C-alpha cells in the first residue's frame, strides 16, 4: 500500500497527548511497544509528551495550551490517550474536550473507526460469523448535524432548532477518503470490497444530496462496489450481519451513534481504536474516555491504544511511502491478535483478571 516515490523521514515527530485518567495509563503502556518496533524495523520516532486535558485545566486554567496545540500541529502525527473528567467543567457547564478543538482546528474531517473481530476475544454476538467482522466506519467530522453545535436556537422557550449542513466539498472529500480506504484494503487482500453510504436520503434533502455526491465519487472508483443503506436499516444490520460490511461512510451525527455500536462489536471500549484524519494531520486515540471509575487501579485495557498506534504507523507509512512503518503496524496488530488467540489474555473489562501491565507484557512478548 505504500508508494515507491515516498519521502521517508529519518525521524518522525509524534506529539503525545496522554490527557486524563486511564488515557495516561494506556499511553504509558503503548510507548514501550513503539520503542520495540523502532528497534525491530529500523525507523525512528521522536515521541514528545505535551500537557492537555481536564486536570491540566483545573491546575492551570488551560485545557489545550497553545504550545501543546502548536506541537500537535507541527508533528507528523498525534497520539492521544483520553481527555475529560466529569467534575471538571468550563464555567458554562460544558465538558472539557480538547479533542474536539483539535479536530476543528486541524480540519480532521474523517473519523475512522475500524471494528474487527480479534480471535479469542469474546464476541457480543453469538453467530459464528461474528468472527468474520472486519469493517471500517468513516464518520464525516466537520459538518452534518454538528454544524450547529454552537449556533442552535431556542425561541421563547417553546421551539428549538439545530440545522443539518451538508456541503458538496465536505461530502466529496470524505467519500473520496472512504473509496481510497476501500482500495487499500483490497490491495491487502480483502475480497468482498465495498463502500456503503449510510444516510436518510428517503426523507431529508441534505441526505439525498450527501448520497448524490457519493454517487458522483463512486463513479470515479468503478473498481469498488458502491452500496447505499438507510441509517435505520444500518443500525439493524450492524447487529444482524455486521460481517457483510466493508467500508461505511456517513454523516457526523449518524457516525457518532453508529461508531459506538461498531466499538461494541470489538468486544469492549478498551478494544476499539480510532483515527481522526485530515489532508494534513492525523490524530489517533482509543475510542474510550478517561474512565474515572477505574483510573489509577491498573485495570485499564490498553489494547485500543495499541491498535490506534498501529493505525498511526500505517497512516504515516502511506503518507511517506515508508514500508518499515507499514511492516511495524502489521506486526503490532499481529502481536495483539496472537496475545488474545494463544495467550488466553482476559482484560478486567471482559471479565478477566489481566490489568494494563499484563496486557502490555503479553503483546510485547509477541512482537
Ligand atoms: P466519555 O464520557 O468521554 O465517553 P467515559 O470514560 O465516561 O468517557 P467510556 O469511555 O464510554 O466513558 O467508558 C465507560 C466505562 O467503560 C468506563 O467508565 C470504564 O468502566 C469502562 N472502560 C472504558 N474504557 C476502558 C478500558 N480501556 N479498560 C477498561 N475499562 C474501560
Boltz pocket constraint, residues with backbone or C-beta under 6 A from the ligand:
constraints:
  - pocket:
      binder: B
      contacts: [[A, 22], [A, 83], [A, 84], [A, 269], [A, 270], [A, 271], [A, 287], [A, 288], [A, 289], [A, 290], [A, 291], [A, 292], [A, 293], [A, 294], [A, 299], [A, 300], [A, 301], [A, 302], [A, 304], [A, 349]]
      max_distance: 6.0
